Amino acid sequence: MSRIIKNSLFVISVLTSGSIFAQSNAAVEVDTEQDQILGHAGKVKIKAESCAKDNYICDYVLYDAKDKREVLLEQWSKTAHVYQFNPNLMGFLMGATGGDHNLMVVNDKNQQKDYGSFLAMNASQSCFVTYESNLKNMPNSLVFYSIPDFRVRLVLNNKVPQFKQFSYPTTANFNDNGDFSFNYNIKIEGEMGVQDVIIQNPCQSDYRVIMS
């Protein structure tokens, strides 16, 4: 049987931190003609440069409004994706399979903010979710952020009565209808089980939490 919880949870404002990833590889043959702009925030832009001819290894470089160059990733073959939120705001997602992903948000003034342990973003790019392990007094939380204001809209952790056994989700993704679904391991009468959760209308004031 499913349980529906309406607007009974709480939110907090947080600051997150992340890091720029680096990867060292042997020298490869590159094709400078494949250099391309992946996204921009005003005159600030992110480019893929020095890409290898026979694979997907590239340098990822940020240029500010004065064309000052900042290498974000060097000879990188893992996840590297730019979200174009609006003409003056973009996000750069980077990471590797099996490890944390980091979302770096950049505006047209080249102000940057990192959101570590990124889990998922919805198709409309209006909401994303991270797993925060270093929140003051509230460790190990799912945190929902709205875009483009990047306000915290919802926090789930084991301090919420319905989530006493909450742990790092084994699955976490946005469905085609915009719902966010995840599950985590729990104990039921001494046996291991799985708690399935659906968040309807995440990042909105009329969200609903359905647990089954």
HELIX and SHEET records of a PDB file:
HELIX    1   1 THR A   32  GLN A   34  5                                   3    
HELIX    2   2 PRO A  161  PHE A  163  5                                   3    
SHEET    1   A 5 ARG A   3  LYS A   6  0                                        
SHEET    2   A 5 ARG A 208  MET A 211 -1                                        
SHEET    3   A 5 GLU A 191  GLN A 200 -1                                        
SHEET    4   A 5 PHE A 180  ILE A 188 -1                                        
SHEET    5   A 5 THR A 171  PHE A 174 -1                                        
SHEET    1   B 4 GLN A  36  ALA A  41  0                                        
SHEET    2   B 4 VAL A  44  GLU A  49 -1                                        
SHEET    3   B 4 CYS A  58  TYR A  63 -1                                        
SHEET    4   B 4 ARG A  69  TRP A  76 -1                                        
SHEET    1   C 4 THR A  79  ASN A  86  0                                        
SHEET    2   C 4 LEU A  89  GLY A  95 -1                                        
SHEET    3   C 4 HIS A 101  ASN A 107 -1                                        
SHEET    4   C 4 GLN A 112  TYR A 115 -1                                        
SHEET    1   D 4 PHE A 118  MET A 121  0                                        
SHEET    2   D 4 CYS A 127  GLU A 132 -1                                        
SHEET    3   D 4 SER A 141  SER A 146 -1                                        
SHEET    4   D 4 VAL A 152  LEU A 156 -1                                        
END                                                                             
